Amino acid sequence: MVVERAAPSLLPFLAVALATAFLFAPVRHETWRLLRRTRWLMAVLLITYAYTLPGTPLWPSLEWASPTVEGLRLGALRVVRLGLMLAGLAVLLASTARPRLIYGLYGLARPLVWFGFDRRAFAVRLGLTLDYVEHAPKPARWLDALRAPLPDAAGPATYTLYTERWQGCDSAVILAGLIGVWIVLA
């Protein structure tokens, strides 16, 4: 949310903070993996912004077939914001074990119970999905993946989610995050 709402002048500071985390190999590997998987989305975002937003044509001689300068600028800004969000997600994925991440989402979903959200079912589905994605065979081509038969229904009979104890540093991190959000949005 901070990256999305931050003024464009603050994005370089956020980029420097995430670049610091990029020095660590697990974060770097996870960041490249996420960026590689979303490269087509980023390209489509940039092209869509460039060709659909009104403004000054980049190449006036092409008339209607030219992207706009404003569209390219806003599309690049959108791609940078998405890249920063993916880098932040990479830090989270590289520094948090999967069961702890699932339990964290389980805990954060507690207020949604009032609206009828079943957070236990969500945690189990998320855990099973992540396990399947991790252990799924990787076909050489995407068409082979579509043609491959569905796997057997054999899987874990139970899914256990271990609880975490609330610690003082948890409160400090949440407080620091809220202060950071307040500073960026103010």
C-alpha positions as a Markdown table, in Angstrom:
| # | Residue | x | y | z |
|---|---|---|---|---|
| 1 | Met | 0.0 | 0.0 | 0.0 |
| 2 | Val | 2.8 | 2.4 | 0.8 |
| 3 | Val | 4.4 | 1.9 | -2.7 |
| 4 | Glu | 1.1 | 2.5 | -4.4 |
| 5 | Arg | 0.2 | 5.7 | -2.4 |
| 6 | Ala | 3.7 | 7.2 | -2.2 |
| 7 | Ala | 4.6 | 10.3 | -4.2 |
| 8 | Pro | 6.8 | 9.6 | -7.2 |
| 9 | Ser | 9.6 | 11.6 | -5.5 |
| 10 | Leu | 9.7 | 9.0 | -2.7 |
| 11 | Leu | 10.0 | 6.0 | -4.9 |
| 12 | Pro | 13.8 | 6.3 | -5.2 |
| 13 | Phe | 14.1 | 6.1 | -1.4 |
| 14 | Leu | 12.0 | 2.9 | -1.4 |
| 15 | Ala | 14.1 | 1.5 | -4.2 |
| 16 | Val | 17.3 | 2.1 | -2.2 |
| 17 | Ala | 15.8 | 0.4 | 0.8 |
| 18 | Leu | 14.8 | -2.7 | -1.3 |
| 19 | Ala | 18.1 | -2.6 | -3.1 |
| 20 | Thr | 19.8 | -3.0 | 0.2 |
| 21 | Ala | 17.9 | -6.3 | 0.8 |
| 22 | Phe | 18.8 | -7.3 | -2.8 |
| 23 | Leu | 22.4 | -7.7 | -1.6 |
| 24 | Phe | 21.4 | -11.0 | 0.1 |
| 25 | Ala | 21.3 | -14.0 | -2.2 |
| 26 | Pro | 17.9 | -15.5 | -1.2 |
| 27 | Val | 16.2 | -12.1 | -1.7 |
| 28 | Arg | 17.9 | -11.6 | -5.0 |
| 29 | His | 17.0 | -15.1 | -6.2 |
| 30 | Glu | 13.3 | -14.6 | -5.1 |
| 31 | Thr | 13.2 | -11.1 | -6.7 |
| 32 | Trp | 14.4 | -12.3 | -10.0 |
| 33 | Arg | 12.0 | -15.2 | -10.0 |
| 34 | Leu | 9.0 | -12.9 | -9.3 |
| 35 | Leu | 10.1 | -10.3 | -11.9 |
| 36 | Arg | 10.7 | -13.0 | -14.5 |
| 37 | Arg | 7.2 | -14.4 | -13.9 |
| 38 | Thr | 5.5 | -11.0 | -14.2 |
| 39 | Arg | 7.5 | -9.7 | -17.2 |
| 40 | Trp | 4.6 | -10.1 | -19.6 |
| 41 | Leu | 2.2 | -8.3 | -17.2 |
| 42 | Met | 4.6 | -5.4 | -16.9 |
| 43 | Ala | 5.0 | -5.2 | -20.7 |
| 44 | Val | 1.2 | -5.3 | -21.2 |
| 45 | Leu | 0.8 | -2.6 | -18.5 |
| 46 | Leu | 3.3 | -0.3 | -20.2 |
| 47 | Ile | 1.9 | -0.8 | -23.7 |
| 48 | Thr | -1.7 | -0.4 | -22.4 |
| 49 | Tyr | -0.9 | 2.9 | -20.7 |
| 50 | Ala | 1.2 | 4.1 | -23.6 |
| 51 | Tyr | -1.5 | 3.6 | -26.2 |
| 52 | Thr | -4.7 | 4.3 | -24.3 |
| 53 | Leu | -4.0 | 7.4 | -22.3 |
| 54 | Pro | -4.4 | 10.7 | -24.2 |
| 55 | Gly | -1.6 | 13.1 | -24.6 |
| 56 | Thr | 1.2 | 14.3 | -26.8 |
| 57 | Pro | 2.2 | 11.7 | -29.4 |
| 58 | Leu | 5.8 | 10.4 | -29.0 |
| 59 | Trp | 6.1 | 10.2 | -32.8 |
| 60 | Pro | 3.7 | 12.8 | -34.4 |
| 61 | Ser | 4.2 | 11.5 | -37.9 |
| 62 | Leu | 2.6 | 8.1 | -36.9 |
| 63 | Glu | -0.5 | 10.0 | -35.7 |
| 64 | Trp | -3.0 | 7.5 | -34.1 |
| 65 | Ala | -0.4 | 4.6 | -34.1 |
| 66 | Ser | 2.0 | 6.6 | -31.8 |
| 67 | Pro | 2.2 | 6.0 | -28.1 |
| 68 | Thr | 1.7 | 9.1 | -25.9 |
| 69 | Val | 4.5 | 10.6 | -23.8 |
| 70 | Glu | 2.1 | 10.9 | -20.8 |
| 71 | Gly | 1.0 | 7.3 | -21.3 |
| 72 | Leu | 4.6 | 6.1 | -21.4 |
| 73 | Arg | 5.5 | 8.1 | -18.3 |
| 74 | Leu | 2.5 | 6.8 | -16.3 |
| 75 | Gly | 3.0 | 3.3 | -17.6 |
| 76 | Ala | 6.6 | 3.3 | -16.5 |
| 77 | Leu | 5.6 | 4.6 | -13.1 |
| 78 | Arg | 3.1 | 1.8 | -12.8 |
| 79 | Val | 5.7 | -0.8 | -13.8 |
| 80 | Val | 8.2 | 0.7 | -11.3 |
| 81 | Arg | 5.6 | 0.5 | -8.5 |
| 82 | Leu | 4.8 | -3.1 | -9.4 |
| 83 | Gly | 8.5 | -4.0 | -9.4 |
| 84 | Leu | 8.9 | -2.4 | -6.0 |
| 85 | Met | 6.0 | -4.3 | -4.6 |
| 86 | Leu | 7.3 | -7.5 | -6.0 |
| 87 | Ala | 10.7 | -6.8 | -4.5 |
| 88 | Gly | 9.0 | -6.2 | -1.1 |
| 89 | Leu | 7.2 | -9.5 | -1.5 |
| 90 | Ala | 10.5 | -11.2 | -2.3 |
| 91 | Val | 12.0 | -10.0 | 0.9 |
| 92 | Leu | 9.0 | -11.4 | 2.8 |
| 93 | Leu | 9.1 | -14.7 | 1.0 |
| 94 | Ala | 12.9 | -15.1 | 1.3 |
| 95 | Ser | 12.9 | -14.2 | 5.0 |
| 96 | Thr | 9.8 | -16.1 | 6.3 |
| 97 | Ala | 9.3 | -19.8 | 6.4 |
| 98 | Arg | 6.2 | -20.9 | 4.6 |
| 99 | Pro | 4.3 | -22.2 | 7.7 |
| 100 | Arg | 5.0 | -18.9 | 9.5 |
| 101 | Leu | 3.8 | -17.0 | 6.5 |
| 102 | Ile | 0.6 | -19.0 | 6.4 |
| 103 | Tyr | 0.1 | -18.5 | 10.1 |
| 104 | Gly | 0.7 | -14.8 | 9.7 |
| 105 | Leu | -2.0 | -14.5 | 7.1 |
| 106 | Tyr | -4.2 | -16.7 | 9.3 |
| 107 | Gly | -3.7 | -14.2 | 12.2 |
| 108 | Leu | -4.3 | -11.2 | 10.0 |
| 109 | Ala | -7.5 | -12.6 | 8.7 |
| 110 | Arg | -9.0 | -12.7 | 12.2 |
| 111 | Pro | -11.2 | -9.6 | 11.8 |
| 112 | Leu | -12.7 | -11.0 | 8.6 |
| 113 | Val | -14.4 | -13.7 | 10.7 |
| 114 | Trp | -17.0 | -11.2 | 11.6 |
| 115 | Phe | -18.0 | -11.1 | 7.9 |
| 116 | Gly | -18.2 | -14.9 | 7.6 |
| 117 | Phe | -14.7 | -15.5 | 6.3 |
| 118 | Asp | -13.4 | -19.0 | 7.2 |
| 119 | Arg | -9.8 | -18.3 | 7.9 |
| 120 | Arg | -9.0 | -21.9 | 8.8 |
| 121 | Ala | -10.2 | -23.1 | 5.4 |
| 122 | Phe | -8.2 | -20.3 | 3.8 |
| 123 | Ala | -5.0 | -21.3 | 5.6 |
| 124 | Val | -5.5 | -25.0 | 4.7 |
| 125 | Arg | -6.2 | -24.2 | 1.0 |
| 126 | Leu | -3.3 | -21.8 | 0.8 |
| 127 | Gly | -0.9 | -24.3 | 2.4 |
| 128 | Leu | -2.0 | -27.1 | 0.1 |
| 129 | Thr | -1.8 | -24.9 | -2.9 |
| 130 | Leu | 1.7 | -23.8 | -2.1 |
| 131 | Asp | 2.7 | -27.4 | -1.4 |
| 132 | Tyr | 1.3 | -28.5 | -4.8 |
| 133 | Val | 3.1 | -25.6 | -6.6 |
| 134 | Glu | 6.4 | -26.5 | -5.0 |
| 135 | His | 6.2 | -30.2 | -5.8 |
| 136 | Ala | 4.5 | -30.0 | -9.1 |
| 137 | Pro | 6.5 | -31.4 | -12.0 |
| 138 | Lys | 7.8 | -28.7 | -14.3 |
| 139 | Pro | 7.1 | -29.6 | -18.0 |
| 140 | Ala | 9.5 | -28.3 | -20.6 |
| 141 | Arg | 6.7 | -26.4 | -22.5 |
| 142 | Trp | 3.5 | -24.8 | -21.4 |
| 143 | Leu | 1.5 | -26.9 | -23.9 |
| 144 | Asp | 2.9 | -30.1 | -22.3 |
| 145 | Ala | 1.5 | -28.8 | -19.0 |
| 146 | Leu | -2.0 | -28.5 | -20.4 |
| 147 | Arg | -1.8 | -32.0 | -22.0 |
| 148 | Ala | -0.4 | -33.7 | -18.9 |
| 149 | Pro | -2.9 | -35.8 | -16.9 |
| 150 | Leu | -4.1 | -34.5 | -13.6 |
| 151 | Pro | -2.2 | -35.8 | -10.6 |
| 152 | Asp | -3.7 | -38.4 | -8.3 |
| 153 | Ala | -5.7 | -37.2 | -5.4 |
| 154 | Ala | -3.1 | -38.6 | -3.1 |
| 155 | Gly | -1.9 | -35.9 | -0.8 |
| 156 | Pro | -1.5 | -35.1 | 2.9 |
| 157 | Ala | -4.4 | -36.4 | 4.9 |
| 158 | Thr | -4.0 | -33.6 | 7.4 |
| 159 | Tyr | -2.5 | -30.1 | 7.3 |
| 160 | Thr | -1.1 | -28.8 | 10.6 |
| 161 | Leu | -0.7 | -25.1 | 11.3 |
| 162 | Tyr | 1.6 | -24.5 | 14.3 |
| 163 | Thr | 0.8 | -21.4 | 16.4 |
| 164 | Glu | 3.3 | -18.7 | 17.0 |
| 165 | Arg | 3.7 | -16.8 | 20.2 |
| 166 | Trp | 3.3 | -13.0 | 20.2 |
| 167 | Gln | 6.6 | -11.3 | 21.0 |
| 168 | Gly | 7.5 | -7.8 | 21.9 |
| 169 | Cys | 9.4 | -7.4 | 18.7 |
| 170 | Asp | 6.2 | -8.1 | 16.8 |
| 171 | Ser | 4.6 | -5.1 | 18.3 |
| 172 | Ala | 7.7 | -3.0 | 17.6 |
| 173 | Val | 7.7 | -4.0 | 13.9 |
| 174 | Ile | 4.0 | -3.2 | 13.5 |
| 175 | Leu | 4.4 | 0.1 | 15.2 |
| 176 | Ala | 7.4 | 1.0 | 13.0 |
| 177 | Gly | 5.4 | 0.0 | 9.9 |
| 178 | Leu | 2.5 | 2.1 | 10.9 |
| 179 | Ile | 4.8 | 5.1 | 11.6 |
| 180 | Gly | 6.5 | 4.5 | 8.2 |
| 181 | Val | 3.1 | 4.4 | 6.4 |
| 182 | Trp | 2.0 | 7.6 | 8.2 |
| 183 | Ile | 5.2 | 9.4 | 7.2 |
| 184 | Val | 5.0 | 8.3 | 3.6 |
| 185 | Leu | 1.3 | 9.2 | 3.2 |
| 186 | Ala | 1.5 | 12.5 | 5.2 |
